[in-house]
Amino acid sequence: MAGARNLQRLNIPFVGFEAHSDFGGLWDISNPRSTVYESAHLISSKTTTEFSEYPMKDEVADYPSHRELREYFQGFGRHFGLDEYYRFNTAVTKVEREGGEWLVSSSDGKSELFKGVIIANGTLSEPNIPEFKGSFSGEIFHSSRYKSADIFAGKRVLVIGAGNSGCDIAVDAIHRAAKTSISVRRGYHFVPKYVFGRPADTMGGLIKLPRPLKQKIDGFLLKFFTGDPEKLGFPKPDHALYESHPIVNTLVLYHLGHGDIDVKADIERFDGHTVHFKDGSSEEYDLVVLATGYKLHYPFIDKVHLCWEGPSPKLYLNCFHPDYDNLFVLGLIEAAGLGWQGRYELAELIARYIKGIENGTAEAKAFKKLKAGPLPDLSGGYKYLKLDRMSYYVHKDTYRNMVRKLAKRLG
């Protein structure tokens, strides 16, 4: 939607393809590809997440539910008339390079030639399902299928993975399940949603600190507000604060302290209803939820066109192809606090570059050389964990500052 809006703003003709019947993406729980569940809310506050030109209403909660977010996105689309550009209920099935342009095939049986393509199908829809030794004779499914806590009624439940969704689901389960456990491979840093009565992510901009000092001070403050997760059973984190995505959920710590949830080690193997853990312990379970994250998924285009390297594409600003001037990936990025406005700014940069290339401007030619060169360091000095899901992670301020500067140059 950020891409569509900025193409519209710069009067660049385009067609949008959307597999579902309306705007909202994963936040529309009626979308068959949606991965949200009944209790899902934003983990960032509305003011740090919303589009600047379309603020959320005052009556919307600080941390909106998926229902409020579906209404917000559909309102955004209607307000700017973006639905006029979209073909809903139409999935893209193939994107092929043809004579310097792109042949796009879709589920309605059409194949059309376009001057350029912006891929913007997100990063959180294709489940990452790990392999385990042995077999589990109870019910096992990925968290992408989870919708309601009703499924846990009377069952012994194991949630594998303690990311934000895993912790949400474990908290949901305790109210219905006979037993709830959460299996983890590593320790995490937990962040409260509120600090001194304000959304925590609105406090960071009050004082700018050097990175090492910020990590030290914020780490101390977090323990002041959340306590010590190690005392509740979590392993000690193997990374410093902000070097992996933090867990914005202190309810899981609350329920650990009350004995409603217990922390288990990583999985060794399954044997019927018995789950064996790597610390030598074992427990019986009826249901296992794999909160094991998602993987990048662009099945409609050959990986060679995306400069794929290891777990993810290697593109300038995680977006611009080094050689092609008419292929972009919008949304291949994760950062704490980037919000939708951060994606909007990147979409604006894309649109300005397209316009500059069409007009043959000197600024666009300079950017063309820049994107064909070495990839910039977007880490902000943080040593991010070497995980697949962190391979496209950036430091918010470093990234946004660079995007804004480049957009300004393009005019």
C-alpha positions as CSV (number, residue, x, y, z in Angstrom):
1,M,0.0,0.0,0.0
2,A,2.9,2.3,0.7
3,G,4.3,1.5,-2.8
4,A,0.9,2.1,-4.4
5,R,0.4,5.4,-2.7
6,N,3.8,6.8,-3.7
7,L,3.4,5.7,-7.3
8,Q,0.0,7.5,-7.3
9,R,1.6,10.6,-5.7
10,L,4.2,10.9,-8.5
11,N,1.7,10.1,-11.2
12,I,3.4,6.8,-12.3
13,P,0.9,4.5,-13.9
14,F,0.6,1.1,-12.2
15,V,-1.6,-2.0,-11.6
16,G,-1.8,-3.6,-8.1
17,F,-2.3,-7.3,-7.7
18,E,-3.9,-8.6,-4.5
19,A,-4.7,-12.3,-3.9
20,H,-7.4,-11.5,-1.3
21,S,-10.6,-9.5,-1.8
22,D,-9.6,-6.3,0.0
23,F,-6.7,-4.4,1.7
24,G,-5.3,-5.5,5.0
25,G,-2.9,-8.3,4.2
26,L,-2.0,-10.4,7.2
27,W,-4.0,-8.1,9.5
28,D,-7.3,-9.2,7.9
29,I,-8.0,-12.4,9.7
30,S,-10.5,-13.4,7.1
31,N,-7.7,-13.6,4.5
32,P,-6.8,-17.2,4.0
33,R,-3.1,-16.2,4.0
34,S,-3.4,-14.2,7.2
35,T,-1.3,-15.4,10.1
36,V,-2.9,-13.3,12.9
37,Y,-5.0,-14.8,15.7
38,E,-7.9,-13.5,17.7
39,S,-5.7,-12.0,20.5
40,A,-3.2,-10.4,18.1
41,H,-2.2,-6.8,18.6
42,L,0.6,-4.6,17.4
43,I,3.8,-4.9,19.5
44,S,4.7,-1.3,18.6
45,S,2.4,1.6,19.5
46,K,0.2,3.3,16.9
47,T,2.0,6.6,16.9
48,T,5.4,5.0,16.0
49,T,3.8,2.7,13.5
50,E,1.2,4.6,11.5
51,F,1.5,6.4,8.2
52,S,2.2,10.1,8.8
53,E,-0.2,11.3,6.2
54,Y,-3.0,9.0,7.6
55,P,-2.8,9.0,11.4
56,M,-4.9,6.5,13.4
57,K,-8.0,7.8,15.1
58,D,-7.8,9.1,18.7
59,E,-10.1,6.3,19.8
60,V,-7.9,3.6,18.5
61,A,-6.0,1.8,21.3
62,D,-2.3,2.5,21.9
63,Y,-1.6,-1.1,20.7
64,P,-4.4,-1.8,18.2
65,S,-6.0,-5.1,17.6
66,H,-6.0,-6.9,14.2
67,R,-9.6,-5.7,13.8
68,E,-8.6,-2.0,14.2
69,L,-5.7,-2.5,11.9
70,R,-7.8,-4.1,9.2
71,E,-10.2,-1.1,9.4
72,Y,-7.2,1.2,9.3
73,F,-5.7,-0.3,6.1
74,Q,-9.0,-0.5,4.4
75,G,-9.6,3.2,5.4
76,F,-6.2,4.1,4.0
77,G,-7.0,2.5,0.7
78,R,-10.4,4.1,0.4
79,H,-9.2,7.5,1.5
80,F,-6.6,7.7,-1.3
81,G,-8.6,5.8,-3.8
82,L,-6.1,3.0,-4.2
83,D,-8.7,0.4,-4.8
84,E,-9.2,1.9,-8.3
85,Y,-5.7,0.6,-9.2
86,Y,-6.0,-2.9,-7.8
87,R,-7.1,-6.2,-9.2
88,F,-8.4,-8.0,-6.1
89,N,-8.8,-11.8,-5.9
90,T,-5.9,-12.0,-8.4
91,A,-2.6,-13.7,-7.4
92,V,0.6,-13.3,-9.4
93,T,1.7,-16.7,-10.5
94,K,4.9,-15.9,-12.5
95,V,7.2,-13.0,-13.2
96,E,9.6,-13.5,-16.1
97,R,12.1,-11.1,-17.7
98,E,11.4,-10.5,-21.3
99,G,13.3,-8.0,-23.5
100,G,14.3,-5.8,-20.5
101,E,10.7,-5.7,-19.3
102,W,8.7,-8.1,-17.1
103,L,6.0,-10.6,-18.2
104,V,3.6,-11.0,-15.3
105,S,1.2,-14.0,-15.3
106,S,-1.8,-14.0,-12.9
107,S,-4.4,-16.4,-11.5
108,D,-7.0,-14.9,-13.9
109,G,-5.2,-16.5,-16.8
110,K,-3.7,-13.3,-18.1
111,S,0.0,-12.7,-19.0
112,E,0.9,-9.0,-19.4
113,L,4.1,-7.1,-20.1
114,F,5.1,-4.4,-17.6
115,K,7.9,-1.8,-17.7
116,G,8.7,-2.6,-14.0
117,V,7.7,-4.7,-11.0
118,I,7.6,-3.9,-7.3
119,I,7.4,-7.1,-5.2
120,A,5.6,-6.3,-1.9
121,N,4.2,-9.6,-0.7
122,G,5.7,-9.4,2.8
123,T,7.9,-11.6,4.9
124,L,5.4,-13.2,7.4
125,S,3.2,-15.6,5.5
126,E,5.3,-18.6,4.6
127,P,5.8,-20.9,7.7
128,N,9.2,-22.0,8.7
129,I,8.7,-25.6,9.8
130,P,11.8,-27.3,11.2
131,E,12.5,-31.0,11.1
132,F,12.6,-33.0,14.4
133,K,13.7,-36.5,15.2
134,G,11.0,-39.0,15.9
135,S,7.3,-38.5,15.4
136,F,4.6,-36.9,17.5
137,S,1.3,-38.8,17.8
138,G,-0.7,-35.8,19.1
139,E,-1.7,-32.7,17.1
140,I,1.1,-30.5,15.8
141,F,0.8,-27.4,13.6
142,H,2.6,-24.1,12.8
143,S,1.4,-21.0,14.6
144,S,0.3,-19.5,11.2
145,R,-2.7,-21.8,11.6
146,Y,-3.6,-20.7,15.1
147,K,-6.7,-18.5,15.4
148,S,-8.4,-19.1,18.8
149,A,-7.6,-20.4,22.3
150,D,-10.6,-22.7,22.1
151,I,-8.3,-25.4,20.5
152,F,-6.4,-25.7,23.8
153,A,-9.3,-26.7,26.0
154,G,-8.3,-29.4,28.4
155,K,-5.0,-30.3,26.5
156,R,-1.4,-30.5,27.5
157,V,0.2,-27.8,25.3
158,L,3.8,-27.2,24.2
159,V,4.7,-24.1,22.3
160,I,8.0,-24.3,20.5
161,G,9.6,-20.9,20.1
162,A,9.5,-17.8,22.4
163,G,9.3,-15.0,19.8
164,N,6.5,-12.5,20.1
165,S,3.9,-14.9,18.6
166,G,5.1,-17.8,20.7
167,C,4.7,-15.8,23.9
168,D,1.3,-14.5,22.9
169,I,0.1,-18.1,22.2
170,A,1.5,-19.5,25.4
171,V,-0.4,-16.8,27.4
172,D,-3.6,-17.6,25.4
173,A,-3.2,-21.3,26.2
174,I,-3.0,-21.0,30.0
175,H,-6.6,-19.9,30.2
176,R,-7.9,-23.1,28.5
177,A,-5.2,-25.7,28.6
178,A,-4.6,-28.4,31.3
179,K,-0.8,-27.6,31.1
180,T,1.3,-25.1,29.1
181,S,5.0,-25.2,28.4
182,I,7.2,-23.2,26.1
183,S,10.4,-24.7,24.6
184,V,13.3,-22.3,23.9
185,R,16.8,-22.6,22.3
186,R,18.1,-19.3,23.6
187,G,17.4,-16.5,26.1
188,Y,15.6,-13.2,25.1
189,H,15.4,-9.6,26.2
190,F,11.9,-8.6,27.2
191,V,10.5,-5.1,26.8
192,P,7.4,-3.8,28.5
193,K,4.7,-2.2,26.5
194,Y,4.4,0.7,29.0
195,V,7.1,2.7,30.8
196,F,5.9,5.4,33.3
197,G,2.4,5.1,31.8
198,R,3.5,5.7,28.2
199,P,4.1,3.3,25.4
200,A,7.7,2.2,25.7
201,D,8.6,2.8,22.1
202,T,7.7,6.5,22.4
203,M,10.4,7.0,25.1
204,G,13.5,6.2,23.1
205,G,13.6,9.5,21.2
206,L,13.8,11.7,24.3
207,I,17.5,11.4,24.8
208,K,20.0,10.2,22.1
209,L,22.8,8.1,23.5
210,P,25.8,6.4,21.9
211,R,25.1,2.8,21.1
212,P,27.1,1.1,23.9
213,L,25.8,3.4,26.5
214,K,22.2,3.0,25.3
215,Q,22.5,-0.8,25.5
216,K,23.9,-0.6,29.0
217,I,21.4,1.9,30.4
218,D,18.3,0.4,28.6
219,G,19.4,-3.1,29.8
220,F,19.5,-1.9,33.4
221,L,16.1,-0.2,33.0
222,L,14.5,-3.2,31.5
223,K,15.4,-5.4,34.4
224,F,14.0,-2.7,36.7
225,F,10.6,-2.9,34.9
226,T,10.5,-6.6,33.9
227,G,12.6,-8.4,36.5
228,D,15.1,-11.1,35.6
229,P,13.8,-13.6,33.1
230,E,16.6,-16.1,34.1
231,K,15.1,-16.4,37.5
232,L,11.8,-17.5,35.9
233,G,13.5,-20.2,33.8
234,F,14.6,-18.5,30.6
235,P,18.3,-19.1,29.6
236,K,20.7,-16.2,29.7
237,P,20.5,-14.3,26.3
238,D,23.5,-15.1,24.0
239,H,23.3,-11.6,22.6
240,A,23.3,-8.0,23.8
241,L,20.1,-5.9,23.9
242,Y,18.9,-4.8,20.4
243,E,21.1,-7.4,18.7
244,S,18.0,-9.5,18.0
245,H,14.3,-8.5,17.9
246,P,13.2,-8.1,21.5
247,I,10.1,-9.7,23.0
248,V,7.4,-7.1,23.7
249,N,5.4,-9.3,26.1
250,T,5.7,-9.1,29.9
251,L,2.5,-11.2,30.4
252,V,4.5,-14.3,29.8
253,L,6.9,-13.4,32.6
254,Y,3.9,-12.6,34.9
255,H,2.4,-16.1,34.2
256,L,5.8,-17.8,34.6
257,G,6.0,-16.1,38.0
258,H,2.6,-17.5,38.9
259,G,3.5,-21.1,37.7
260,D,1.0,-21.0,34.8
261,I,3.7,-21.7,32.3
262,D,7.0,-23.5,32.5
263,V,10.1,-23.1,30.3
264,K,11.6,-26.2,28.6
265,A,14.9,-26.7,26.8
266,D,15.2,-27.2,23.1
267,I,13.7,-30.3,21.5
268,E,15.8,-33.5,21.3
269,R,13.1,-35.8,19.8
270,F,9.5,-36.8,19.7
271,D,8.2,-40.3,20.7
272,G,4.5,-40.6,20.6
273,H,3.0,-38.1,23.1
274,T,6.4,-37.8,24.8
275,V,8.6,-34.9,24.0
276,H,12.3,-35.4,25.0
277,F,14.3,-32.2,25.6
278,K,18.0,-31.6,25.2
279,D,18.5,-31.2,29.0
280,G,17.5,-34.9,29.4
281,S,14.0,-34.2,30.7
282,S,10.8,-35.3,29.0
283,E,7.0,-34.5,29.3
284,E,3.8,-35.8,27.8
285,Y,1.8,-33.4,25.6
286,D,-1.4,-33.5,23.5
287,L,-0.7,-30.5,21.2
288,V,2.4,-28.9,19.9
289,V,2.4,-25.4,18.3
290,L,5.4,-24.5,16.2
291,A,6.0,-20.8,16.8
292,T,9.1,-21.1,14.6
293,G,8.8,-18.0,12.5
294,Y,8.6,-17.5,8.7
295,K,10.8,-17.7,5.7
296,L,11.1,-15.4,2.7
297,H,8.8,-16.6,-0.1
298,Y,8.9,-15.3,-3.7
299,P,7.8,-18.4,-5.6
300,F,6.7,-16.5,-8.7
301,I,10.2,-15.3,-9.7
302,D,13.5,-17.0,-10.2
303,K,15.9,-16.4,-7.4
304,V,18.6,-15.4,-9.9
305,H,16.7,-12.1,-10.4
306,L,16.8,-11.3,-6.7
307,C,20.6,-11.7,-6.1
308,W,19.8,-14.4,-3.6
309,E,22.7,-15.2,-1.3
310,G,22.3,-17.6,1.7
311,P,18.9,-17.0,3.5
312,S,17.9,-13.8,1.7
313,P,18.4,-11.6,-1.4
314,K,21.3,-9.1,-1.3
315,L,19.9,-5.9,-2.6
316,Y,20.9,-2.2,-2.1
317,L,18.9,-1.0,0.9
318,N,17.3,-4.5,0.8
319,C,15.3,-3.2,-2.1
320,F,17.2,-2.1,-5.3
321,H,18.7,-4.5,-7.7
322,P,22.3,-3.7,-8.7
323,D,21.7,-4.1,-12.4
324,Y,18.0,-3.9,-13.1
325,D,16.4,-0.4,-12.9
326,N,12.9,-1.8,-13.0
327,L,12.7,-4.5,-10.2
328,F,12.3,-3.6,-6.6
329,V,11.5,-5.5,-3.4
330,L,9.5,-3.4,-1.0
331,G,9.2,-4.7,2.6
332,L,12.2,-7.0,2.6
333,I,13.3,-5.4,5.8
334,E,12.9,-5.7,9.6
335,A,14.0,-3.2,12.3
336,A,12.8,-2.4,15.8
337,G,10.7,0.7,15.5
338,L,10.8,1.2,11.7
339,G,7.0,1.3,11.5
340,W,5.0,1.6,8.3
341,Q,6.3,5.2,7.8
342,G,9.8,3.7,7.4
343,R,8.4,1.5,4.6
344,Y,6.6,4.5,3.1
345,E,9.8,6.5,2.9
346,L,11.4,3.6,1.1
347,A,8.5,3.5,-1.3
348,E,8.9,7.2,-1.9
349,L,12.6,6.6,-2.8
350,I,11.5,3.9,-5.3
351,A,9.0,6.2,-6.9
352,R,11.4,9.1,-7.2
353,Y,14.1,6.8,-8.7
354,I,11.6,5.5,-11.3
355,K,10.7,9.1,-12.2
356,G,14.3,10.1,-12.4
357,I,15.2,7.2,-14.6
358,E,12.3,8.0,-16.9
359,N,13.4,11.6,-17.1
360,G,17.1,10.8,-17.4
361,T,18.2,13.0,-14.5
362,A,21.8,13.3,-13.4
363,E,20.6,12.5,-9.8
364,A,19.0,9.2,-11.0
365,K,22.2,8.3,-12.9
366,A,24.3,8.9,-9.8
367,F,21.9,6.7,-7.7
368,K,22.1,4.0,-10.4
369,K,25.9,3.8,-9.9
370,L,25.5,3.8,-6.1
371,K,23.1,0.9,-6.0
372,A,25.5,-1.1,-8.3
373,G,28.3,-0.7,-5.8
374,P,29.1,-2.2,-2.4
375,L,26.2,-2.7,0.0
376,P,26.2,-0.1,2.8
377,D,26.5,-1.1,6.5
378,L,23.0,-0.7,7.9
379,S,23.6,-2.2,11.3
380,G,24.3,1.0,13.2
381,G,27.2,-0.7,14.9
382,Y,25.0,-3.5,16.4
383,K,26.2,-7.1,16.1
384,Y,23.0,-8.8,15.0
385,L,22.6,-12.5,15.5
386,K,23.6,-14.6,12.6
387,L,20.1,-16.0,12.0
388,D,18.1,-16.4,8.8
389,R,15.4,-14.0,10.1
390,M,18.1,-11.4,11.0
391,S,19.7,-11.5,7.6
392,Y,17.6,-8.5,6.4
393,Y,17.5,-6.7,9.8
394,V,18.7,-3.1,9.9
395,H,19.1,-0.3,12.4
396,K,16.1,1.9,12.2
397,D,17.8,5.3,12.4
398,T,20.7,4.4,10.2
399,Y,18.3,3.1,7.5
400,R,15.8,5.9,7.6
401,N,18.5,8.6,7.6
402,M,20.0,7.0,4.5
403,V,16.7,6.6,2.7
404,R,15.7,10.2,3.4
405,K,19.0,11.6,2.3
406,L,18.8,9.7,-1.0
407,A,15.2,10.7,-1.6
408,K,16.1,14.3,-1.1
409,R,18.9,14.0,-3.6
410,L,16.6,12.6,-6.2
411,G,14.2,15.5,-5.7
